């Protein structure tokens, strides 16, 4: 059985009063993952900037 199917089975057993909390938790997981992706992209950009500055510095000094 696939994970999604297992999750759906479990959700079928969760009381209606708890579903809002489950939804908020799932959304927070998605937001955290998106934030991590954005952080990695930003770090890669900053690293490329540092490398570019180093290349320009070496060219200027040669």
C-alpha beads as a LAMMPS data file, in Angstrom:
LAMMPS data file: protein, C-alpha beads

62 atoms
61 bonds

1 atom types
1 bond types

-500.0 500.0 xlo xhi
-500.0 500.0 ylo yhi
-500.0 500.0 zlo zhi

Masses

1 110.0

Atoms # bond

1 1 1 0.000 0.000 0.000
2 1 1 1.298 3.406 -0.943
3 1 1 1.962 6.038 1.682
4 1 1 -0.747 8.329 0.328
5 1 1 -3.292 5.542 0.655
6 1 1 -2.151 4.875 4.203
7 1 1 -2.475 8.555 5.055
8 1 1 -5.978 8.673 3.621
9 1 1 -6.962 5.650 5.675
10 1 1 -5.618 7.284 8.810
11 1 1 -7.378 10.552 7.999
12 1 1 -10.656 8.696 7.680
13 1 1 -10.275 7.753 11.343
14 1 1 -9.388 11.228 12.608
15 1 1 -12.275 13.051 14.304
16 1 1 -13.627 16.025 12.385
17 1 1 -12.651 18.308 15.261
18 1 1 -8.978 17.367 14.790
19 1 1 -8.815 17.691 11.005
20 1 1 -8.118 21.447 11.110
21 1 1 -5.048 20.805 13.252
22 1 1 -3.882 18.089 10.855
23 1 1 -4.360 20.440 7.907
24 1 1 -2.354 23.174 9.616
25 1 1 0.428 20.690 10.366
26 1 1 0.605 19.525 6.741
27 1 1 0.686 23.124 5.545
28 1 1 3.470 23.949 7.993
29 1 1 5.506 21.026 6.643
30 1 1 5.052 22.311 3.103
31 1 1 6.023 25.843 4.116
32 1 1 9.110 24.579 5.933
33 1 1 10.207 22.582 2.899
34 1 1 9.676 25.592 0.633
35 1 1 11.646 27.763 3.026
36 1 1 14.525 25.263 3.020
37 1 1 14.562 25.262 -0.783
38 1 1 14.614 29.047 -0.871
39 1 1 17.452 29.104 1.679
40 1 1 19.527 26.707 -0.431
41 1 1 18.913 28.737 -3.585
42 1 1 19.905 31.941 -1.785
43 1 1 23.071 30.311 -0.403
44 1 1 24.012 29.076 -3.884
45 1 1 23.495 32.593 -5.249
46 1 1 25.674 34.126 -2.541
47 1 1 28.394 31.551 -3.180
48 1 1 28.361 32.332 -6.903
49 1 1 28.660 36.033 -6.063
50 1 1 31.705 35.332 -3.870
51 1 1 33.286 33.245 -6.619
52 1 1 32.627 35.955 -9.201
53 1 1 34.167 38.598 -6.957
54 1 1 37.233 36.386 -6.502
55 1 1 37.601 35.984 -10.273
56 1 1 37.294 39.740 -10.809
57 1 1 39.828 40.400 -8.041
58 1 1 42.332 37.987 -9.575
59 1 1 41.841 39.468 -13.030
60 1 1 42.357 42.983 -11.677
61 1 1 45.570 41.917 -9.906
62 1 1 47.064 40.128 -12.914

Bonds

1 1 1 2
2 1 2 3
3 1 3 4
4 1 4 5
5 1 5 6
6 1 6 7
7 1 7 8
8 1 8 9
9 1 9 10
10 1 10 11
11 1 11 12
12 1 12 13
13 1 13 14
14 1 14 15
15 1 15 16
16 1 16 17
17 1 17 18
18 1 18 19
19 1 19 20
20 1 20 21
21 1 21 22
22 1 22 23
23 1 23 24
24 1 24 25
25 1 25 26
26 1 26 27
27 1 27 28
28 1 28 29
29 1 29 30
30 1 30 31
31 1 31 32
32 1 32 33
33 1 33 34
34 1 34 35
35 1 35 36
36 1 36 37
37 1 37 38
38 1 38 39
39 1 39 40
40 1 40 41
41 1 41 42
42 1 42 43
43 1 43 44
44 1 44 45
45 1 45 46
46 1 46 47
47 1 47 48
48 1 48 49
49 1 49 50
50 1 50 51
51 1 51 52
52 1 52 53
53 1 53 54
54 1 54 55
55 1 55 56
56 1 56 57
57 1 57 58
58 1 58 59
59 1 59 60
60 1 60 61
61 1 61 62
